[in-house]
Amino acid sequence: MIAVKGNAKKVIIAMLYGFLAAVSVNLFLIPAKIYSSGVTGIAQLLTALVTYMGGSLSVATLVFILNVPLLILAWFKINHQYAIFSIIAVFTSVLFLKIIPVPVHPIVTERFAGALFGGALIGLGVGLCFKAGFSTGGTDVIVTLVGRLTGKRVGVVNNIINGMIILAAGIFFGWGAALYSIVEIFISSLLMDYIYIQQQKVTVTIFTKRPEVLKKRMREFIHGATELDGTGLYTNQETTVIMTVVSKYDLTELKRAVKDADPDAFVNIQSTMNLWGKFENVI
């Protein structure tokens, strides 16, 4: 019952993101000629260029096309649950992008206000999705996958993509568009980071009497870990200690793995203030 409630909450959050993203793009960003980050921003740019050349193409269609290969990658390379909720988020945003009309006259006349409102809505939606344990598709899938495989921060990937979007906006549609796109991306990132604090690293120490079962589950978890032998001072019984460093983003999945393998395990989670060295090759 708890799992069902948790999944229902994630579905609601994914659908809420889709609505907020569509409102942001159609009601604030497109009328103000401001470009978002990631796949949505790429879709906006390509749509604007096609329209400028006399063609016809919708942002919703491009968001769908660009996300399909990335969602397939999430399904096979991350995990099915992560992919399912990301798919719901993407498809809901595409649906609302189709439903919500772009107003003939902008809701806000100031481009700066459009950037603020647009960035805040998208940042809110993305932050809620990340906090719930899944992404909104797009480049987040690549960042998540590379981060899980290497244990490194790979925000530079998003920075490069966003930088190219801003540069293209400036070259093709004027540097005013680039400036306000920077404002939108900054506000979006600021709000997302405020809501989603789970990218911080934590050290997890697990004490278990069923090490073989737990180690099997841990190997499926991708992250490295170190096994130590211990003895309880009170019981004088041997116990296995497993240590790993993960992001708070991965903590929910790790808790599930530990609980499935050994419901009686004792787990200590500590905030990790600083890391150096190649811990992914050591633990």
Helices and strands as residue ranges (DSSP letters): H 2-23, I 24-29, H 30-32, H 38-52, H 59-77, H 80-99, H 111-132, H 139-150, H 155-173, H 175-195, E 201-208, H 211-220, E 226-231, E 238-247, H 248-261, E 266-271, G 279-281
